Amino acid sequence: MARAIAWGITGAGSFLRESVEVIVEIVGKGIPITVYCSKAGESLLKTYGLIDMLTANVKGAYPTEIVYESREPPSYPSIGRFYLDVYDLAVISPATLNTTSKIIHGISDSLVTNLASHALKNNIQLLILPVDYFETKSTIPLKILREYCATCSECRAAEACPTGALLKDSYWKVRVDVSRCTRCLECLKHCPWNAILFDAEITVKPNPYYVKIIEKLYEIPNVRIIEHPRRVLELLKGEAF
């Protein structure tokens, strides 16, 4: 059983919900965990409506907490725990191509890349789920079916939106700022054409060029690529990896 886990979240939509669900399961098993969340990761957690789920569950004995990059000093002092024998496993899931590429090239200029760097310096196993390595089914938080908007002279949904996530536009009829969306769903009540979709499914396909870059992770000692966050649970159970 792991002593404690350091888990990094970056700004990828793929596997984000699944990562949060596994983190919640780990906390439920009584395993201490620190979630290190990048600025983009924090933004996406809010956009996908997952931030409340995470904050409500990541509570417990030291070092169980969420560390937000947006609230850390530039030196990321919380990463110093890697030198205090706190963690014996590190995970980055989901990992963007940006974060993955920086780890490959030894760049540590963010909270999560510092997590990776100092985990490896202390010979702590690092599991990485690089979202651009696999073909996956994912979702985008908000989609407008603009062909359905053609018959509307004014966007009633934008008029009803209390946060400004939907804004009336003279050319597009409606503009979207997902960073302002709180998922109150008022827009769905006021759109007569059902032109607004939440969590619209998409397929994300890997680019062969980027796949070759990501495969350089295999050359780094103590780094393993995982294909799903639940692989972390399998490892914790002691199953074959």
N, C-alpha and C positions, 0 to 999 in steps of 0.2 A: 504494500500500500504506500502511495506517495506521501512524503512528509508534508509537502506543500507544492502547489503548482503556480507558475507564472504564465498567464494566458494573455497574449496580445491580440487585439482586434484592430484591423485597419479598415480603410474605406471601400470595401467591396460589398456589393449586395448579394452576390452568390455565396451560399452557405452561411450567411449572417444569422438568419433565424435558427438554423440547425446548430450553429456554434453557441448561441445564447441558451438554447434548450439543453445542450450538453453541460454547459457551465452550471446551470440550475441543478441538473442531476448530480453533478460532482459536489456541489454545496450540500445537497440533500444526503449524500453519503458521509457527510462529516469531514470531508477533506478540505483543508484550508486552501484558498485560492485567491490570488491577486489578479484582477483583470486590468491590464494596461491598455488604455483606449486612446488611439490617435485622434487628432482633431477631426479628420474626415470620418473616422469610425464613429465618433460621438454624433456627428451630424447625421449619418445614415441610421444609427440606432433610433434617433428621434423621428426621422422621415418614415421609417418602416414601422413605427409604433412599438419598438422593442425596448426603449430606454426604461420605461416603468417596470417592465418584467425583470430586467436586469437589476435595477436598483432595489427592488422589493425583495430579491432573493439573495443577492451577494452581501450577506451579513454573517458575522460569526467571529470565531477566535482569530487572533493575529496569525497570519497577515491577510485575512479575508477582507477585501475592500475593492473598490474601483478607483483606479488612478487615472485621471483624465489629463492628457497632454496639455489641454487648454488651461489647466490650473497648476501645472508644474513649472518651476523655474527652468531656465534654459539648460541647466546642468543635469536635470532629471535626477534629483537626489534619491528618489525612491528606488532607483535601479541599484543603489548601493547594497540593497538586501542580498544581492547575489554573492556578496563577499562575507555575509554573516551566517552562511550555512542555513539559510531559510528554505530555499527551494531545491528539489531534486528532479524536477521536470519542468520544461518550458514548452509552450505551444504558441504558434501564431496561426490563428484561424478566424476569419479568412485573411489571407495574405494577398495584397495587391501585387501586380507586376512591378510597380515602383519599389515597394518594400523588398520584394524578392530579389530584384536586381541589385539593390543596395547591399543586401546581405552577401550576395555572391561576390561583390567587389569590395567588401570590407568597409563600406560607408556607414557611419553611425551618426546621423544628424537628426534623428527623431526619437521619440519615446520608444517606439517598437523596435527600431533598428538598434537602439542601445540595449534593449532587452536581449536581442539576439546576440549581439557582440559580447556582452558580459556573461551570458549563459555559456557561450562557447569558451570564453576565457577561463571559466571555472569548471570546464569539463562536464557540464550539465546537458543531458540529451535535449535536443531541440526538434520538435515536430512541427512541420510547416505544411499548411494546406494552400498551395499556390493556385488561386482560382483560374488562372489563365492556362493551366496545364491540362485541364479536362474539359470535355464537352458536358455542359450542365444545363439543367432546367432551372431558371431563376425567375425573379419577378422584378418589375419596375413599380415603384410605389404608386404612381398616378399617371393615367393615360387618358387623353382626350380623343375620342373618335370624331375627328373634325369633319368627316363627310356627313355626319349626322347633324352638324351645326348649320348646315347650309340654309335651312329654312327659317332660322331664327334671326330676327333683326337685332335683338338685344339678348345678352346672356343672363338669364335669370339666376343661374347658379352663381355667377360672379357677383351679382347684386346681393345674394344671400350669404356669401362667404364672409364670416366674421373676422378672419385673420389676414385677408389680403393674399391668400395663396392663389386665388383665382382673380384675375384683374381684367376688366373689360378693355378691349383693344379695337380701335377703329378699322384695322386691317385684318387681324386674326380673329376678331370677335372676343377671344379670351386668351390671356396669357397665364402661364402657370409658374408659380414660385414654390416648389415643393418644400423648401426650407421653412416656409411659414405654415405649412399644413399640419394641423393637430388631429386630423382624422375625426373631426366632429361629425362628418357625413351630412352636413346641412346641404351641401351641393347636390347630393343624390336625391334629396327630397324635392329640389326645385328644378332639376333638369327634366323637361318633358320628354326628351328623346333618349334617355338612358345613355348619354354620350360620354359619361365619366366612369372610368374603371379604376378600382384600387387593386394593387397587387396583380397587375396583368402579367401573365406568364410569357417568358421569352426563352429562347435557346441561345446559349452562349457557346460559341465554338472556338477552339484554340487555333492560334496562328502558328504554323510550323516554325517560323523564325523565332518567335518568342518561346516556343517549346524547347528549342535547342538551348536558349539562354537559361531557362528554368532548370534544365537537366544538369547544369553545372552545380546545383545544390548537392548532387550525389558525390561530388568531389570533396565536400567539406566534412571532416570528421565530426561525429556526434549529431549530424543533421539527418533527419529522415522525412521523406515526403509522405503525407497521408492523403487519401482520396476522399475522406469524409470525417467530420468531427467525431463521430461515434467510434472511430478507431482509437481515440484516446481512452474511452471507457473500456474497450477490449484490452488495451495495454494495462490499464489499472487492475483488471481482473486477472492478469497474468496469462492471458491467452496468447497463442502464437502470433508473432508480429512480422 
